[in-house]
Amino acid sequence: MRMRVLTAACCFALAASHALAQGYPAKPVRVLVAFPAGGAVDVGMRTVGQKLSDIWKQPVVVDNRGGAGGNIAADVVAKAVPDGYTLLCTSNALSLSPALYRKLPYDAARDFQGLVQLSSSYQVLVADPNLPVTSVRELIAYIKSNAQAMTYGSTGIGAAPHLLMEQLKGRIGADILHVPYKGDTQVTAAIMSGDVKIAFLTPSSVLSQVRSGKVRALGVTRLNSPAASFPGVPTIAETLPGFEYSGYVALYGQAAMPRDITAQIQRDVSRVLAMPDLQERMANSGFEPPNTTAEQFPARYQRDIATFIKIVKDANIPQQE
């Protein structure tokens, strides 16, 4: 009798879970974007979100919560009910935060799961167009002669643009003043106004400014080939061998989310990413296709947490409060 009761209970729980997923989403889904509006993460999520709304017949509401390297948005999502109605969209900053901060209000490895990668992306080394340089080689020579007058912008301490510029400084043996901002949009504006002289930025955040001549692109962080979106702009590795970086924008959920809902989100987002018109829109904005599948990405997210801890330690970057 006891076994029958337990079996019935298990079957009921599975059926309830399946029914919950079948009815998902029954209301708007809120996605917290960990960076300000107009930046690469925001643009990518809004593009995908429009298509998801069509499939789900429910609004996908983008809620921008920039600041603290993405930790403000991550904290809100970590503490939300794990029912699939509050998700997080951010860069690989989420896997980087445990390496950068002494104490976080959430546990990146235990509280979150990677759901699906939306895009992959390289970074573009850009300069104030009034700076008398047109190549990475010329920039290096200029920095060595004018280091005290040079400033660079980034999207925050420990973010990919910061780490990349620190690597560049180490390779050329010169120091440059770091000016952190809240997001791509603010850094791009600072480059155009001359408040900072150089920066690493995502393709989508500077593509139109580069095409209009408001910002000058000097190199991309691809390793073996230039970027189609930036014709004539060489890889940085041509001047500094091995200098390469590939980041990503991804969707995350709480680790405690029901498995059926997790699987549905992964399945539906993957369906959206396969749509030819969306692929064209993403490519025109400077995004590249994901380099992991929905099945592969959760494991990559966990691996990246350990990888970044080693990178930050090796670079002697002090942890933040």
C-alpha positions as CSV (number, residue, x, y, z in Angstrom):
1,M,0.0,0.0,0.0
2,R,2.8,2.4,0.9
3,M,4.5,1.7,-2.4
4,R,1.3,2.4,-4.3
5,V,0.9,5.7,-2.5
6,L,4.5,6.7,-3.3
7,T,4.1,5.7,-6.9
8,A,0.9,7.6,-7.2
9,A,2.4,10.7,-5.6
10,C,5.4,10.6,-8.0
11,C,3.1,10.2,-11.0
12,F,1.0,13.1,-9.8
13,A,4.1,15.3,-9.4
14,L,5.4,14.5,-12.8
15,A,2.0,15.1,-14.4
16,A,1.7,18.5,-12.6
17,S,5.1,19.5,-13.8
18,H,4.3,18.5,-17.3
19,A,1.0,20.4,-17.2
20,L,2.8,23.5,-15.8
21,A,5.3,23.4,-18.7
22,Q,2.5,22.8,-21.3
23,G,0.8,26.0,-20.0
24,Y,4.0,28.0,-20.0
25,P,4.0,30.9,-20.4
26,A,0.6,31.9,-19.2
27,K,1.7,35.5,-18.5
28,P,4.4,37.9,-19.6
29,V,8.0,36.8,-19.1
30,R,10.4,39.3,-17.7
31,V,14.0,39.2,-18.8
32,L,16.4,41.3,-16.8
33,V,19.2,42.6,-19.0
34,A,22.3,43.3,-16.9
35,F,23.4,46.3,-19.0
36,P,21.9,49.6,-20.1
37,A,19.6,50.0,-23.1
38,G,21.3,50.3,-26.5
39,G,24.3,48.1,-25.7
40,A,25.1,44.7,-27.2
41,V,23.4,42.6,-24.6
42,D,20.2,44.7,-24.8
43,V,20.1,44.7,-28.6
44,G,20.6,40.9,-28.8
45,M,17.9,40.2,-26.2
46,R,15.3,42.5,-27.7
47,T,15.9,41.0,-31.2
48,V,15.3,37.5,-29.8
49,G,12.6,38.6,-27.5
50,Q,10.4,39.9,-30.3
51,K,10.4,36.5,-31.9
52,L,9.8,34.7,-28.6
53,S,6.7,36.9,-28.0
54,D,5.3,35.7,-31.3
55,I,5.8,32.0,-30.4
56,W,4.6,32.3,-26.8
57,K,1.7,34.6,-27.5
58,Q,2.9,36.5,-24.4
59,P,5.0,39.6,-24.1
60,V,8.7,39.2,-23.4
61,V,9.4,42.3,-21.2
62,V,13.0,43.5,-21.2
63,D,14.0,45.2,-17.9
64,N,17.4,46.9,-18.1
65,R,19.2,46.8,-14.7
66,G,22.7,47.9,-15.5
67,G,25.5,48.4,-13.0
68,A,28.0,46.6,-10.8
69,G,29.3,44.5,-13.6
70,G,25.9,42.8,-14.1
71,N,25.5,41.9,-10.5
72,I,22.4,44.1,-9.8
73,A,20.3,42.2,-12.4
74,A,21.8,38.8,-11.4
75,D,20.9,39.4,-7.8
76,V,17.3,40.2,-8.6
77,V,16.9,37.1,-10.8
78,A,18.6,34.8,-8.2
79,K,16.1,35.8,-5.6
80,A,13.0,35.6,-7.9
81,V,10.6,32.7,-7.8
82,P,12.2,29.9,-10.1
83,D,9.1,29.5,-12.3
84,G,10.5,30.6,-15.6
85,Y,8.9,34.1,-15.5
86,T,12.0,36.0,-14.4
87,L,15.1,35.3,-16.5
88,L,18.5,36.9,-16.9
89,C,20.2,38.0,-20.1
90,T,23.8,39.0,-19.8
91,S,27.3,38.4,-21.2
92,N,29.8,36.0,-19.8
93,A,30.2,38.6,-17.0
94,L,28.0,36.2,-14.9
95,S,30.7,33.5,-15.0
96,L,33.4,36.2,-14.4
97,S,31.9,37.7,-11.3
98,P,33.0,35.0,-8.9
99,A,36.6,35.7,-9.8
100,L,36.2,39.5,-9.5
101,Y,34.3,40.0,-6.3
102,R,35.1,39.0,-2.8
103,K,31.5,38.6,-1.9
104,L,28.4,38.2,-4.1
105,P,24.8,38.3,-3.0
106,Y,24.3,35.1,-5.0
107,D,26.2,31.9,-5.9
108,A,26.8,31.9,-9.7
109,A,27.5,28.2,-9.8
110,R,24.7,27.0,-7.6
111,D,21.9,29.6,-8.1
112,F,22.0,29.8,-11.9
113,Q,22.0,27.5,-14.9
114,G,23.0,28.5,-18.4
115,L,19.9,28.1,-20.6
116,V,21.0,29.0,-24.1
117,Q,23.7,31.1,-25.8
118,L,22.1,33.8,-28.0
119,S,25.3,34.9,-29.9
120,S,29.0,34.9,-29.8
121,S,31.0,38.0,-30.3
122,Y,34.5,39.3,-30.7
123,Q,35.6,42.7,-29.5
124,V,36.7,45.7,-31.6
125,L,39.6,48.0,-30.6
126,V,38.4,51.5,-31.4
127,A,39.9,54.9,-31.1
128,D,38.9,58.6,-31.1
129,P,39.1,59.5,-34.8
130,N,41.1,62.6,-33.9
131,L,43.9,60.4,-32.5
132,P,46.7,60.4,-35.1
133,V,46.7,56.6,-35.6
134,T,45.1,54.3,-38.2
135,S,46.5,50.9,-37.1
136,V,47.3,48.8,-34.0
137,R,51.0,49.2,-34.8
138,E,50.7,53.0,-34.9
139,L,48.6,53.0,-31.7
140,I,51.3,51.1,-29.9
141,A,54.0,53.5,-30.9
142,Y,51.7,56.5,-30.0
143,I,51.0,55.0,-26.5
144,K,54.6,54.5,-25.8
145,S,55.3,58.2,-26.6
146,N,52.1,59.6,-25.0
147,A,51.2,57.2,-22.2
148,Q,50.5,59.9,-19.6
149,A,47.9,61.6,-22.0
150,M,46.1,58.4,-22.8
151,T,42.9,57.1,-21.3
152,Y,40.8,54.1,-22.1
153,G,37.2,53.3,-21.4
154,S,35.6,50.0,-20.4
155,T,32.2,48.7,-19.3
156,G,33.4,48.1,-15.8
157,I,36.2,46.7,-13.7
158,G,36.8,43.1,-14.7
159,A,34.5,43.1,-17.7
160,A,36.0,41.7,-21.0
161,P,37.0,45.2,-22.3
162,H,38.9,45.9,-19.1
163,L,40.7,42.5,-19.1
164,L,41.6,42.9,-22.8
165,M,43.1,46.4,-22.3
166,E,45.1,45.2,-19.4
167,Q,46.4,42.4,-21.6
168,L,47.3,44.9,-24.3
169,K,49.0,47.1,-21.7
170,G,51.0,44.1,-20.6
171,R,52.0,43.2,-24.1
172,I,53.3,46.7,-25.0
173,G,54.7,47.6,-21.6
174,A,52.9,50.9,-21.1
175,D,50.3,52.1,-18.6
176,I,47.1,53.9,-19.5
177,L,44.5,55.5,-17.3
178,H,41.3,53.4,-17.0
179,V,37.9,55.1,-16.9
180,P,35.0,52.6,-16.2
181,Y,31.5,53.2,-17.4
182,K,28.2,51.4,-17.0
183,G,27.8,50.1,-20.5
184,D,28.7,50.0,-24.2
185,T,26.6,53.0,-25.0
186,Q,28.4,55.3,-22.5
187,V,31.8,54.1,-23.6
188,T,31.0,54.7,-27.3
189,A,29.8,58.2,-26.4
190,A,33.0,58.9,-24.5
191,I,35.1,57.8,-27.5
192,M,33.2,60.1,-29.8
193,S,33.5,63.1,-27.4
194,G,37.2,62.5,-26.8
195,D,36.7,61.9,-23.1
196,V,38.6,58.6,-23.6
197,K,40.9,57.8,-26.4
198,I,40.6,54.1,-27.0
199,A,38.4,51.1,-25.9
200,F,37.4,47.6,-26.7
201,L,33.8,47.4,-27.6
202,T,31.3,44.9,-29.0
203,P,30.7,45.1,-32.7
204,S,27.0,45.8,-32.4
205,S,27.6,48.8,-30.1
206,V,30.0,50.6,-32.5
207,L,29.2,49.3,-36.0
208,S,27.1,52.3,-37.1
209,Q,29.6,54.8,-35.6
210,V,32.5,53.1,-37.4
211,R,30.6,53.2,-40.7
212,S,29.8,56.9,-40.2
213,G,33.4,57.8,-39.3
214,K,32.5,58.9,-35.7
215,V,34.7,56.2,-34.3
216,R,37.8,54.6,-35.8
217,A,38.2,50.8,-35.7
218,L,41.8,49.6,-35.5
219,G,41.5,45.9,-35.0
220,V,39.3,42.9,-34.0
221,T,40.0,40.2,-31.5
222,R,39.4,37.3,-33.9
223,L,42.4,35.0,-34.2
224,N,42.5,33.8,-37.8
225,S,40.3,36.0,-40.0
226,P,39.0,39.6,-40.1
227,A,35.3,40.3,-39.4
228,A,32.9,40.6,-42.3
229,S,31.1,43.5,-40.6
230,F,34.3,45.5,-40.5
231,P,35.9,45.1,-44.0
232,G,39.5,46.3,-44.1
233,V,39.9,46.1,-40.3
234,P,42.7,43.5,-39.5
235,T,42.9,41.2,-36.6
236,I,45.0,42.4,-33.6
237,A,46.8,39.1,-33.8
238,E,48.4,40.2,-37.0
239,T,50.4,42.7,-34.9
240,L,50.3,41.0,-31.5
241,P,50.4,37.2,-32.2
242,G,47.9,35.2,-30.2
243,F,45.8,38.2,-29.1
244,E,42.3,36.8,-29.3
245,Y,39.0,36.9,-27.4
246,S,35.5,35.5,-28.0
247,G,32.6,36.4,-25.7
248,Y,28.9,35.7,-25.8
249,V,25.5,36.9,-24.8
250,A,23.3,34.3,-23.2
251,L,20.0,33.6,-21.4
252,Y,20.2,32.2,-17.8
253,G,17.6,31.0,-15.3
254,Q,17.5,29.8,-11.7
255,A,19.0,26.4,-11.1
256,A,15.8,25.4,-9.3
257,M,13.5,26.0,-12.4
258,P,11.4,23.0,-13.3
259,R,13.1,20.9,-15.9
260,D,10.2,20.9,-18.3
261,I,10.1,24.7,-18.4
262,T,13.9,24.8,-18.8
263,A,13.7,22.4,-21.7
264,Q,10.9,24.4,-23.3
265,I,12.8,27.7,-23.1
266,Q,15.9,26.1,-24.6
267,R,13.9,24.5,-27.3
268,D,11.9,27.7,-28.2
269,V,14.9,30.0,-28.1
270,S,16.9,27.6,-30.3
271,R,14.0,27.6,-32.8
272,V,14.1,31.4,-32.8
273,L,17.8,31.4,-33.4
274,A,17.4,29.2,-36.4
275,M,15.1,31.6,-38.2
276,P,16.8,33.0,-41.3
277,D,15.5,36.6,-40.9
278,L,16.7,36.7,-37.3
279,Q,20.1,35.4,-38.3
280,E,20.3,38.2,-40.9
281,R,19.3,40.9,-38.4
282,M,21.8,39.7,-35.9
283,A,24.6,39.5,-38.5
284,N,23.8,43.1,-39.6
285,S,24.1,44.2,-36.0
286,G,27.6,42.7,-35.7
287,F,26.6,39.5,-33.9
288,E,28.0,36.1,-34.8
289,P,26.1,32.8,-34.4
290,P,26.3,30.9,-31.0
291,N,29.3,28.6,-30.8
292,T,27.5,26.2,-28.4
293,T,24.2,24.4,-28.6
294,A,21.5,24.6,-25.9
295,E,22.7,21.2,-24.8
296,Q,26.3,22.2,-24.6
297,F,26.0,25.7,-23.1
298,P,25.1,24.8,-19.4
299,A,28.4,22.9,-19.1
300,R,30.3,25.6,-20.7
301,Y,28.9,28.2,-18.3
302,Q,30.1,26.1,-15.3
303,R,33.6,25.6,-16.9
304,D,33.9,29.3,-17.6
305,I,33.5,30.1,-13.9
306,A,36.6,28.1,-13.1
307,T,38.5,29.4,-16.1
308,F,37.9,33.1,-15.2
309,I,39.0,32.5,-11.6
310,K,42.4,31.4,-13.0
311,I,42.6,34.2,-15.6
312,V,42.0,37.0,-13.0
313,K,44.4,35.4,-10.5
314,D,47.1,35.1,-13.1
315,A,46.6,38.8,-14.2
316,N,46.9,39.9,-10.5
317,I,43.6,41.8,-10.7
318,P,42.5,42.6,-7.2
319,Q,39.0,41.4,-6.2
320,Q,36.4,44.1,-5.7
321,E,34.2,44.6,-2.7
